Amino acid sequence: MAQSDKSRILLFSLTRKDFEVQTFCTGGNGGQHRNAKQNGVRIIHPASGARAEHRDGRDQAKNKAEAFRKLAASPAFKAWHRAEVARRLGEDREIWRRVDEQMRESYLRVESIPA
């Protein structure tokens, strides 16, 4: 049974100040407009080390939105988000203890598939 939206709580939110947004000229196809405008967008989330950029469109706002989507989908940001949620719920010690326990060498198995 899926959790209802009413049972969700907002633990924290991120704002523009939590990110570093850089713009740059993209070059490539698109002629003079593309070479003269700062259409490319790079977004960095310092807390997680995640970064993403988008430069395909001529519209900076659309490139910024796509860069944010890429950053939110990145493994580094997802890992930071999971850890931050656990920390704010007061479960960080328990989660990391369980992870360390499950990562003991006796539990790990490496398999190789013959070529």
Secondary structure, 3 states (H helix, E strand, C coil): CCCCHHHCCCCCCCCHHHCEEEEECCCCCCHHHHHHCCCEEEEEECCCCEEEEECCCCCHHHHHHHHHHHHHHCHHHHHHHHHHHHHHCCCHHHHHHHHHHHCCHHHCCCCCCCC
